[in-house]
Amino acid sequence: MPHLRAVQDKPVRIVAGLMCGTSMDGLDMAICRIDRDRPSCELLAFETVPLPDELMASLRGDETGSLAAVAHWHRAIGEAYAQALAGFVRREGIALDLIGSHGQTVYHAHGEASLQLGDPCFLADALDCPVVSQFRQGDIALGGAGAPLVPYVDYRLVGRADRATMILNIGGIANFTVLPRRPCPPEAVMGFDCGPGNMIIDHIARRYTEGRQGADLDGRFASRGSVRRDVFDHLREHRFFGQRPPRSAGREQFGPAFADALIEAVAPVTDQDWLDLFATATELTAFAVYDAYRRFVAPSISVEEILLCGGGAHNGELARRIGRYFSNLPVAPTDSVGWPADAKEAMAFAFLASERVDERPANMPSVTGARRAVLLGSITAC
C-alpha cells in the first residue's frame, strides 16, 4: 500500500467518496480529481449500487440492534462497500490515491452521539490505499452536532460572488447550506437539518406498493393527491421545527416509526386516501425547508437562488412545492454549477478526505456548534 506521505505529497489526487444516506437507497460512489492548490473537485466517474438485500432488510427492520447485530453490520457494510468500489474502479480503469467513506449512519442523537458503520479496513485492503472514515466524531468531541458537514465543502468550492445561494440537499433528511455572496467569512455561513426529506415519503411508497416501489417517482403520487389540512396542521407543530440551530435529525425523529404512526393515524383505505397522504408528506418536507429558512436564516441572509441535490432533486412535485413557498425563487439542480445532484454528497466526502490528509480542519463551528475547528476523520492504512 502506498505510504500516506506519498499521498500527502501529490498536488492532484484521485479520490473516491462513498455515501449511503439515511434513506438507505443505495451506495453512491464518486471518483474525483482533486486539485489541492486551486482548490477544485472534478467528477471523473459516478455510480450508485444497491447494497445486499439481506443487509438492507436487517438494517431497516431492526431499529435497536443488539451488540452482536451492530458488530456484524459493521463488517458486512465494510465488505459490501469494498466489493462495490473495487468493481467500480476495475470497470473504470482508475487507480485511487485515497478513499473517503462516510459509512452508514445507524444512530444519531444531536450533540450526543452518532454511529456510522462500515469497517474501513476492508476498503483499505481491497483498494490498496488509505481510507478516511468516522468524519463526525471529532466535531462531536468538541461539543458539535457532528452534522451537517458538507457546508464546509460548499463554502470552499460552491459559493458565488453575484448571489446568495441556498444549497438544499434532500436525502432521507433535508438540510441546507446558505452561502452569502462572496467574499464572506466562514462564520457567516449557515447550515442545518430542516426536517424530513425523502424518508417519510419513501416509507409510505413502500407501504402503499407493498414493497414494489421505494420512492414516489417524480412526485407522481403526490401530484394526484390533496393535502390533508388537519393532518398537516398537526405535523407542522412537531417540536423539531421550533428548535434553534445548530440542529440535526435522523431516523430517530422522522424514520419508520414516525411514518408508521402517521399511516395508522390517517388509516388510508382507498387509493385517493393514499395519494392524499403522499401529498401531505411531500408538503411537510417543503414546509420544513421554508420554515427553517424563515425562522433562522431570513433575518440575516436573503437567499437569491436554490440549488437542489440528493435524491429529492428528481422529485418534480417536491421542487414545485418548495418553489411556491419561496415565492417562485429560482430552483435548479446543482448540476448547473458543476456538481451533479446525485453525486454531490459523495463528492463532498472525497474532498473532506483530501482535506484530512492535508491536516486542514474541515468542520464549521458556526454550523455544528463545536467550540473550534477540528480535523475530521480517522485514517486507516492496512
N, C-alpha and C positions, 0 to 999 in steps of 0.2 A: 504494500500500500504506500502511495506517495506520502512523504513526510508532510506534516502540517505546515512546516516552514516553506516548503516548495509551493503550496497553495497560497500562502500569505504573500509570497514574492511576485505572484503573477499579476500584471496590470489589468489583464482581461481574463475573466473566469467563466467556465461553463458550469452552471449551477442548476440543479433540479430542485424545484419546490413542490412539496406534496401537501395536499389539503383535503381533508374529508370533514365536512362541517356537521353541525348538529342535526341537519336533516338526514344525514347518512345515505345520501342518494348516489354515492359513488366517490371513488378516489380521483381527484384532479391532479394531473402530473404536468408540470410546465418545465420545459428545459429552456434556460435563458442564457444569453450572453451578457455578462455584467462588466461594464467598464468602470473601474474604481475611481478614475480621475475625473470623468465628466460630471457627475455620475449618470449612468443610464442602465436600463434593464430591457433588453430586446428579447422578445419571444422567438425561439427557434422552432419549437415543436410543442404540441399540446395534445393531451388525450385524457379522457375520463373513462375509467373502467369500474364495473360493479365489483364489490367485494363478495367473497363467497356467501351464498345464500344462507348456509347454516350459521355462519358467523353473524351476519346481519340480523337473522331471526333471533339469535341469542341476545345480542346487544339491545335490540328493540323490545324484546319480551321480558327482560329482567332489569327492572329499574333499580334494584338494590342488591346487586350481585354479591355473592359470598367472596371471601378472600381467595378461595380456590378458583372461582369463576374469573375474578379480576386477573389473577396470575396467568390463567390460560388465555384470556383475551389479550393480555399484553404480548404474549408470544405469538398468538395467531395473527394479530394485526401486524406485528413486525414482519412475520413471514409473508403475509399477503402483500404488504407494501413492497417488500424486496422482490418478490416474484413478479409483481406487476411492473415495477420500474425497470428491472433487468430485461424483461421482454420488450418494453418500450424503447429502451436505449439500443437494444440489439436491432430492432426494426429500423430505427432512425440512423443507425451507424454513427452515433455520437459518443465520445468519451467524456465522462464527467470529471470535474475537479472537486466538486463539493455537492452535498445534498442538504436541504433544509426541510425537515419533516415536522409538521405541526402535530401529528398524531391525532387520535380520535378522542374527543372530549367525552367522558362518561359521567363526569360530575363537575359542577361549577357552582360555588357559593360565593357571591360577590364579596371581595375583600377578605375572604377567609381561606378558601382552598379551591384548587382547580386541578383536575386529574386528566391528563392526556395519555392514552395508552398506545403502544406500538414500539416494541423494543428496537432501538436503533442499531443494535449490534448486527441484526440480520441484514439491514441495508448496507452497513459498512463492509461486511464480509462479501455480500453478493456483488456490490458495485465497485469494491476496491478503492474507496475514497472516504474521507471524513464525513461525518453526519452531524449536523446541529439539530438538536431537539429540545424539548422542555423549555419553550420560549417564555412561558408565563410566570414561572416560579420566581425569577429574580425580581420582577416588579412586585409580586405579592409579598415577598420578604421585606420590602421597603414600604409596606403599607398601601400598595396599589391594588387595583381590582384585577390586574393581570389581563385585562381586556377593555376595549379593543386595542390591538397592537398595530393594525395596518395604518392608522393615521400618520405614524412616523414616515412610512413609505410614501403616502400621499403628499406629505409636506416636502419631502426631499425631491420627488420626481414628477408630481402631477399638477401642482399649483400653477395658476395663471396670473399674469400681470394685469389683464384687461377686465377681469370679472371675479367676483366672489363665487365660489363653487361649493356645492354640496355633492359629495361622492357617496351615494347611497348603495350599500351592499344588502341585497335581500337574499339571504340564505335561510336556514331554519329560523334564525333570529335576524331582525332588521337592525342595522346600525349605520351610522353615517360619520363622515369626516366633513367638517365645514372649514374651508380654507379662505381667509380674507384675500383680497388682491395682493399679489406680490409687489414689493418685498414686505414680509411680515415676520415678526419674531415667533419662535416656536410656541411660546406661551399664549399666543393669540389664536392658535388652532383649537378647535373644539371637536369633540367626538365622543360618542357613547352609544349604547344599545337603546333602540327606540321601543322595542317590544317584539311581538311575534312577526316573523317574516312569512316563510312558506310552511312553517311547522304545523300549524293548526289546519291549514288548507290541505296539505298533503295527507294528513291523518284522516280527514273527512273523505278525501278521494279514495283512500284505501278501504275505508268502511263502506262507502257508497257502492264502489265497484267490486266489492268482495275480493280485494287484492289484485284485480286485473290492471289497475291504473294507480300509479303512485303520486300523481300530481294532477292539478286542474290545468290541462294543457292550454296555454294562451288565455286562460281565464274563461274558457267556453261555457263551463257550468255556471260560473258566477254571472256571466253576461246575460244568462237566461233567467236569473232569479231576481228577487226584490229583497232589499234589506229589511229584516225584521226589526223595526224600530225599538220594540220593547226589549228584545234580546240585546241589541246593540247598545242601547242606553245603559243597560246593566253592565255590559262588558267594559264600557269606556270608563267605568268607575273603579276598575281594578287598581289596587294600591300602587302597583309598579309605576303606572303612568305619572303619578304625582311625585315620585322620588327624584330628588335633585341629583344631577351628575356630580362626580363620577358614578356611573351605574353600569351594570352588565346583567345579562339574563341568559337563560338556557332552558333545557328540558324541564328543569325543576319548577319553573314558572309557567311555561306555555307548552309543555310536552304532551305525551299521550294521555296522562291523567286529566289534564285541563281539557283537552279536546274531547275525550270520552264523556266527561261531565257535561260539556256543552251539548253534545249529541243527545245525551239522556234527558237534559232539561228541555230541549226542543222537541224530542221524540218524533222525528220525521217519519211519515208513513208513505206519502205519495212522492213521486219524482219531483213535483214542484216544491214540496217541503224541503227536499234535499238541495234543490237549486237555490232556494231562498237562504238556506244555511251557508252554502258556498258564498253567496253574495254578501252575507252578513260577516263571515270570517274575513273575506277579502277587504271589505270596508274597514274592519277593525285594524288590519295591517296598515292601510293607507292613513287612517286616522292617527295611529300611533306615531307614524313618522311626522305628520304635521303637528301633532300636539307637542311632541318633543321639541321641534323647531320653534313653535310659537311660544312655549313657556321659557325655554332656556337659551335659545340662540338669537332669535329675532331682536331682543332688546339691545344686542351689541353688534350683530352682523346681519346685513340684509343680503340674502342669497340671490344671485342673478341667474343661475342655471343649476340643473340637477343632472348628474351623470349616474346612470344605473349600472350595477354589476351584480354578479351572482345569479342563481337560477331564476329568481324573480324577475330579472330583466327580460325574460321571454314571456312573461305574463302580461299581455297587452291590456287586459281589463284592469289589472292592478295598476299598471302605469297610467292608464287614463284616470283612475280614481285619485291617484296621487297628484296628477296634474291639476285636477279640479280643486283639490284642497289648496294648492299653491297658486290659485288664480291663473292657471294656464302658463305658468313659468315654463321655459323650455326644458323638456325632459328627453334625454337621449342616452343610449348605452355608452359606456366608457370606451368602446371601440373608436369613437370619434376623436379621442385624444391618444390613440395608440395603445390602449390597454384592453384587449379582448375581454368582454364581460364575463365569459365563462372561466377564463384563465387568470383573472386579475388577482384573486386571493392566493392562488398557488404561486404566481409570480412574486407576490409580496413576500412570501416566506423564503423564496430563493434569495431575494435581496436582503432580508433580515439575516439569513445565514451568512452571506458575504460580509455584512456589517459586523457580525460576531467574530469572524475570523480576523477582521481588521481591528478588533477591540474598540469599536465605536458604540457607546451607549445608544440604545435604539428604542427605549420607551419614551413616552411623552407624559411627564408628570401632570401637565395641565389636563390631560385626557384621563389617565388612570388613577390619579390621586396619590401616586408614590411620592415619597419625601424628596427624591432626587432622581436624576437619570442614572441608568444602570445597564450593564451588559445583559443581553437577553440570549439565553440558550446555553446548553451544555454540549460540549464537543466530544463525539465518540469516534475513536480511530482504532479499530480492532487489529 
